[in-house]
Amino acid sequence: MTVERNPGRGRGAFRCMSAAAAALMLSGSLAACGPADSGLKQDTAAQLQQRVLTVSQAAAGNDPTGALTALAALEADLAAATSNGKVSDDRRRSIVTAVAAVRADLNEAVATAAAAAKSAEDAAAAQRQAEADAAAAEANSVAPAPVAPAPAPADNKDNKGNNGKGKGKDG
């Protein structure tokens, strides 16, 4: 069987799909309730299956946090059903083992998503800093200091019209 992963969704989505598959297997183990010796009352099995479906849908929808919340509700229902005698201890252990596997996959998906978000945030911050540095460097190098024009020659009234030809001689 070939598993195609969408590269845009990343490893976290693949983990969520794994968790969804594990949740569906858990649902299958709950569905196997038939005779009284299955260790699980039929009405309790239906209730727990509904919880597993909620976990599966959240995981398949790439919402590992929602799936973990639904998994906690499943565990609470399982604990209540066990204390009311609707689930045998052997069956409870089997379900708890499956729940632990699903939880591990979901926790890894949450951690992967958090690491990806942190990495994206760091990259965006680095990009903003690089743009700010480039803008500051450009502002410092674009406008050279203005050059003052050379002063005009002074009007010399003492030259008596000789235009620099010597003392008083026309000639």
C-alpha positions as CSV (number, residue, x, y, z in Angstrom):
1,M,0.0,0.0,0.0
2,T,1.4,3.4,-0.9
3,V,0.8,6.3,1.5
4,E,0.8,9.7,-0.2
5,R,1.5,12.6,1.9
6,N,0.6,16.2,1.0
7,P,3.9,18.0,1.4
8,G,2.1,21.2,2.3
9,R,0.4,19.7,5.3
10,G,3.6,18.2,6.7
11,R,4.5,15.6,9.2
12,G,2.0,16.8,11.8
13,A,-0.9,16.0,9.4
14,F,0.5,12.5,8.8
15,R,0.7,12.0,12.6
16,C,-2.9,13.1,12.9
17,M,-3.9,10.7,10.3
18,S,-2.1,7.9,12.2
19,A,-3.9,8.9,15.3
20,A,-7.2,8.8,13.4
21,A,-6.4,5.3,12.2
22,A,-5.5,4.2,15.7
23,A,-8.8,5.7,17.0
24,L,-10.7,3.8,14.3
25,M,-9.0,0.6,15.5
26,L,-10.1,1.5,19.0
27,S,-13.6,1.9,17.7
28,G,-13.3,-1.5,16.1
29,S,-12.4,-3.1,19.4
30,L,-15.4,-1.4,21.1
31,A,-17.7,-2.6,18.3
32,A,-16.7,-6.2,19.1
33,C,-19.2,-6.3,21.9
34,G,-21.6,-9.2,21.5
35,P,-22.2,-11.7,24.2
36,A,-22.2,-10.8,27.8
37,D,-18.6,-12.1,28.3
38,S,-17.2,-9.3,26.1
39,G,-16.6,-7.2,29.2
40,L,-18.6,-4.3,27.8
41,K,-22.3,-3.5,27.9
42,Q,-23.8,-2.7,24.5
43,D,-25.2,0.7,25.5
44,T,-21.8,1.6,27.0
45,A,-20.0,0.4,23.8
46,A,-22.2,2.7,21.7
47,Q,-21.4,5.7,24.0
48,L,-17.7,5.0,23.9
49,Q,-17.8,4.5,20.1
50,Q,-19.4,8.0,19.8
51,R,-16.4,9.4,21.7
52,V,-14.0,7.5,19.5
53,L,-15.7,8.9,16.4
54,T,-15.2,12.4,17.8
55,V,-11.5,11.7,18.4
56,S,-11.2,10.3,14.9
57,Q,-12.9,13.3,13.2
58,A,-10.8,15.8,15.1
59,A,-7.6,13.9,14.2
60,A,-8.6,13.5,10.6
61,G,-9.4,17.2,10.5
62,N,-5.8,18.0,11.6
63,D,-7.0,19.2,15.0
64,P,-4.8,17.3,17.4
65,T,-5.7,19.5,20.3
66,G,-9.4,18.9,19.7
67,A,-8.7,15.2,19.4
68,L,-6.9,15.2,22.8
69,T,-9.9,17.0,24.4
70,A,-12.2,14.3,22.9
71,L,-9.8,11.6,24.1
72,A,-10.0,13.0,27.7
73,A,-13.8,12.8,27.5
74,L,-13.5,9.2,26.3
75,E,-11.3,8.4,29.2
76,A,-13.8,10.1,31.7
77,D,-16.7,8.1,30.2
78,L,-14.6,4.9,30.4
79,A,-13.8,5.5,34.1
80,A,-17.4,6.2,34.9
81,A,-18.6,3.0,33.0
82,T,-15.9,1.0,34.8
83,S,-16.9,2.2,38.2
84,N,-20.6,1.4,37.3
85,G,-19.7,-2.1,36.4
86,K,-20.5,-1.6,32.6
87,V,-16.9,-2.3,31.5
88,S,-14.8,-5.2,32.9
89,D,-11.3,-4.5,34.1
90,D,-9.7,-6.6,31.3
91,R,-11.7,-4.6,28.7
92,R,-10.8,-1.3,30.4
93,R,-7.1,-2.2,30.2
94,S,-7.4,-3.0,26.5
95,I,-9.1,0.3,25.8
96,V,-6.7,2.2,28.0
97,T,-3.7,0.7,26.0
98,A,-5.3,1.8,22.7
99,V,-6.0,5.3,24.2
100,A,-2.4,5.6,25.3
101,A,-1.2,4.9,21.7
102,V,-3.6,7.4,20.2
103,R,-2.6,10.0,22.9
104,A,1.2,9.5,22.0
105,D,0.5,10.2,18.3
106,L,-1.6,13.2,19.1
107,N,0.9,14.7,21.5
108,E,3.6,14.3,18.9
109,A,1.4,16.0,16.3
110,V,0.8,18.9,18.8
111,A,4.6,19.2,19.4
112,T,5.4,19.1,15.7
113,A,2.8,21.8,15.0
114,A,4.2,23.9,17.8
115,A,7.7,23.5,16.5
116,A,6.6,24.4,12.9
117,A,4.8,27.5,14.2
118,K,7.8,28.6,16.2
119,S,10.1,28.0,13.2
120,A,7.8,30.1,11.0
121,E,7.6,32.8,13.6
122,D,11.4,32.9,13.9
123,A,11.8,33.0,10.1
124,A,9.3,35.9,9.9
125,A,11.1,37.8,12.6
126,A,14.4,37.3,10.9
127,Q,12.9,38.5,7.6
128,R,11.5,41.6,9.3
129,Q,14.9,42.3,10.9
130,A,16.7,41.9,7.6
131,E,14.3,44.3,5.9
132,A,14.7,46.8,8.7
133,D,18.5,46.5,8.5
134,A,18.5,46.9,4.8
135,A,16.3,50.0,5.0
136,A,18.6,51.5,7.7
137,A,21.6,50.8,5.5
138,E,20.0,52.3,2.5
139,A,18.9,55.4,4.4
140,N,22.5,55.9,5.6
141,S,24.1,55.5,2.2
142,V,21.6,57.1,-0.2
143,A,22.0,60.8,0.5
144,P,25.6,62.1,0.4
145,A,26.4,65.2,2.3
146,P,25.4,68.3,0.2
147,V,28.3,70.2,-1.3
148,A,28.1,74.0,-0.9
149,P,28.6,76.0,-4.1
150,A,31.9,77.9,-4.4
151,P,31.6,81.6,-3.4
152,A,31.3,84.2,-6.1
153,P,34.4,86.4,-6.7
154,A,34.3,89.5,-4.6
155,D,33.7,92.8,-6.3
156,N,37.0,94.7,-6.1
157,K,36.4,98.5,-6.2
158,D,40.1,99.4,-5.7
159,N,41.3,98.0,-9.0
160,K,40.6,101.4,-10.8
161,G,39.8,99.8,-14.1
162,N,43.3,98.5,-14.8
163,N,42.1,95.0,-14.9
164,G,45.3,93.8,-13.3
165,K,47.7,95.5,-15.7
166,G,50.0,97.4,-13.5
167,K,50.0,100.7,-11.7
168,G,48.2,103.5,-13.4
169,K,49.8,103.0,-16.8
170,D,47.6,102.7,-19.9
171,G,49.6,101.3,-22.4
